[in-house]
C-alpha cells in the first residue's frame, strides 16, 4: 500500500491525473511483473538432461560384440576312431581328452595311448585318434594331418613331414635356424621321401644327418 501511495504522490506532483495517471500505473505494474518474472527465471534450478534412447542403442552393439568375442573358444576337428567325428567348438583351455569326449568318446578299436590326452588344444587343429592296428603299423596320424599329435610316430620318432619348427628345434643339433630351413624346404619342395632327403637342406651334412637318423622318420 505504501508503494501505491508513493506512486500516486509522484504522479500528482508531475501533474498526471485521471486517464493519464491510470495508464502510468498500468505500465508500472507491467514493468514490476516483468522484473519479478525475470528474477524467478534466474533462480530456477538448471534442467536435468537425460541420455536419449539413441545413445543407448549406439553403445549396445559394442557391448554385445565384446561379449561375443570373449565367449569364443577353440574350434577343432576330431577324427579317427571316435563315435562322432566332426568339427567342435570347445572352451579356451580345453584339452585333447575334452575334444574326444565332445565327439562321443572312442571306439573299441581305438588306442588313446598314442595321444597326450592332457595337451591343451589349439584353435584350428585336428585331433586324430588312431586304431590299435594303426599304432602297431606306426601310423598314428591321418594323411595330411599337421599338428603336435601328427608329428610323432608310434615309435616316438619325429615325422619330418609334419613336425613344427619348435619340434624340430628340440632335436639335438638342430637349432632354430636349421628348423626353419627344414620347414621352408618342405613347403617349397614337397614332403621328404626319405630321411636322407634332409641333406637337401642347407646346413645339414652327412655327420648331422647320421646324428638324426635314429630320431626322425618320414610318413
C-alpha positions as a printed Julia matrix, in Angstrom:
219×3 Matrix{Float64}:
  0.0      0.0     0.0
  2.86     2.38    0.77
  4.33     1.8    -2.68
  0.97     2.6    -4.28
  0.59     5.81   -2.21
  4.09     6.95   -3.14
  3.32     6.3    -6.81
  0.13     8.42   -6.61
  2.05    11.26   -4.88
  4.67    11.21   -7.62
  2.01    11.3   -10.34
  0.24    14.23   -8.62
  3.47    16.21   -8.4
  4.06    15.53  -12.06
  0.59    16.86  -12.86
 -0.68    13.5   -14.12
 -4.29    12.83  -13.17
 -7.25    10.88  -14.5
 -6.71     8.64  -17.51
 -3.03     9.57  -17.79
 -2.35     8.59  -14.2
 -4.18     5.27  -14.74
 -2.1      4.49  -17.83
  1.14     5.18  -15.98
  0.03     2.96  -13.1
 -0.75     0.12  -15.53
  2.66     0.49  -17.17
  4.34     0.42  -13.77
  2.53    -2.83  -12.88
  3.63    -4.46  -16.14
  7.24    -3.45  -15.53
  7.11    -4.85  -12.0
  5.64    -8.12  -13.21
  8.33    -8.43  -15.9
 11.11    -7.8   -13.38
  9.65   -10.35  -10.99
  9.38   -12.99  -13.73
 12.97   -12.4   -14.79
 14.19   -12.82  -11.21
 12.18   -16.01  -10.85
 13.72   -17.49  -14.01
 17.22   -16.64  -12.78
 16.81   -18.63   -9.59
 15.24   -21.71  -11.18
 17.35   -24.89  -10.97
 19.12   -25.95  -14.19
 17.33   -28.52  -16.28
 18.48   -32.12  -15.97
 19.35   -33.78  -19.28
 18.71   -37.47  -19.73
 20.54   -39.74  -22.14
 18.44   -40.49  -25.18
 17.48   -43.94  -26.34
 19.63   -43.33  -29.43
 22.76   -43.07  -27.3
 21.93   -46.34  -25.55
 21.22   -48.11  -28.82
 24.57   -46.95  -30.22
 26.53   -48.34  -27.27
 24.6    -51.61  -27.07
 26.05   -53.28  -30.21
 29.59   -52.68  -28.93
 28.79   -54.43  -25.64
 27.19   -57.36  -27.43
 30.15   -57.7   -29.78
 32.62   -57.61  -26.89
 30.7    -60.3   -25.04
 30.51   -62.47  -28.14
 34.26   -62.13  -28.76
 35.04   -63.06  -25.18
 32.92   -66.23  -25.41
 34.73   -67.65  -28.45
 36.9    -70.68  -27.58
 38.78   -73.09  -29.87
 37.45   -74.94  -32.89
 38.98   -78.36  -33.57
 38.41   -81.26  -35.95
 38.12   -84.62  -34.19
 38.72   -87.58  -36.5
 39.73   -91.23  -36.45
 38.38   -93.87  -34.09
 35.7    -91.76  -32.36
 31.95   -92.21  -32.33
 31.01   -88.9   -33.95
 33.85   -87.36  -35.96
 33.4    -83.71  -36.81
 34.2    -80.11  -36.0
 33.61   -78.98  -32.43
 33.89   -75.7   -30.56
 35.31   -76.02  -27.05
 36.22   -73.57  -24.32
 39.64   -71.97  -24.32
 42.0    -74.17  -22.32
 40.2    -77.4   -23.25
 42.37   -80.49  -23.64
 42.58   -83.38  -26.11
 40.51   -85.54  -23.75
 37.74   -82.91  -23.84
 37.71   -82.97  -27.66
 37.38   -86.76  -27.72
 34.53   -86.63  -25.22
 32.79   -83.99  -27.35
 32.97   -86.4   -30.28
 31.11   -89.05  -28.28
 34.16   -90.91  -26.97
 36.35   -93.51  -28.62
 35.52   -96.72  -30.45
 36.58  -100.11  -29.13
 39.35  -100.31  -31.73
 40.97   -97.04  -30.66
 44.3    -96.57  -28.93
 44.46   -93.34  -26.94
 47.86   -94.28  -25.51
 49.35   -92.8   -28.69
 47.95   -89.37  -27.73
 48.7    -86.89  -24.99
 45.21   -86.56  -23.58
 46.27   -83.76  -21.24
 47.57   -81.48  -24.0
 45.83   -78.1   -24.34
 44.09   -77.69  -27.68
 44.98   -75.04  -30.24
 42.42   -73.36  -32.46
 42.13   -74.93  -35.91
 43.96   -78.17  -35.16
 42.89   -81.74  -35.84
 42.78   -84.4   -33.13
 43.18   -87.81  -34.73
 42.51   -90.92  -32.64
 44.32   -93.91  -34.18
 43.21   -97.5   -34.02
 45.29  -100.22  -32.38
 46.23  -101.56  -35.8
 47.43   -98.14  -36.92
 49.63   -97.83  -33.86
 51.14  -101.26  -34.48
 51.86  -100.24  -38.06
 53.43   -96.99  -36.89
 50.63   -94.84  -38.31
 49.21   -92.56  -35.66
 48.01   -89.69  -37.85
 45.6    -89.28  -40.73
 47.1    -88.47  -44.15
 47.92   -84.79  -44.47
 47.42   -84.16  -40.75
 49.5    -81.45  -39.16
 49.94   -80.7   -35.51
 51.78   -81.95  -32.46
 49.97   -85.3   -32.38
 50.76   -85.89  -36.06
 54.48   -85.14  -35.77
 55.33   -88.08  -33.52
 55.01   -91.63  -34.78
 54.05   -94.65  -32.74
 57.74   -95.37  -32.12
 58.31   -91.84  -30.79
 60.17   -90.63  -33.88
 59.64   -87.07  -35.14
 57.88   -87.02  -38.51
 59.87   -84.67  -40.75
 56.84   -84.05  -42.97
 54.53   -82.77  -40.23
 56.76   -81.54  -37.39
 56.65   -77.88  -36.44
 59.71   -75.65  -36.13
 59.55   -75.96  -32.34
 59.5    -79.77  -32.51
 62.41   -79.84  -34.95
 64.33   -77.34  -32.82
 64.02   -79.78  -29.89
 66.1    -82.36  -31.78
 69.78   -82.48  -30.75
 72.0    -80.45  -33.05
 69.06   -78.69  -34.73
 68.71   -75.04  -33.75
 66.0    -72.53  -34.64
 67.69   -71.57  -37.9
 68.02   -75.16  -39.17
 64.47   -75.99  -38.06
 63.19   -73.03  -40.06
 65.16   -74.18  -43.11
 63.69   -77.7   -42.87
 60.14   -76.38  -42.81
 60.87   -73.9   -45.62
 62.38   -76.65  -47.79
 59.42   -78.91  -47.11
 56.99   -76.17  -48.11
 58.93   -75.32  -51.26
 59.88   -78.79  -52.5
 57.23   -81.05  -51.03
 57.42   -83.8   -48.39
 60.65   -85.64  -47.71
 60.68   -89.07  -49.34
 63.36   -90.49  -47.07
 65.37   -89.32  -44.08
 68.35   -88.94  -46.44
 66.48   -86.11  -48.17
 67.4    -83.94  -45.2
 70.74   -83.37  -46.93
 68.99   -81.11  -49.42
 68.54   -78.63  -46.54
 71.35   -76.12  -46.27
 73.42   -76.75  -43.14
 72.7    -80.48  -42.83
 75.62   -82.6   -43.88
 76.4    -86.29  -43.58
 77.52   -86.03  -39.95
 74.43   -84.21  -38.74
 72.19   -86.5   -40.77
 73.63   -89.56  -39.06
 73.07   -87.99  -35.64
 69.39   -87.5   -36.51
 68.71   -90.74  -38.38
 67.53   -92.69  -35.33
 65.36   -89.8   -34.09
 63.31   -88.89  -37.16
 61.11   -90.58  -39.73
 59.03   -89.71  -42.81
 55.38   -90.65  -43.3
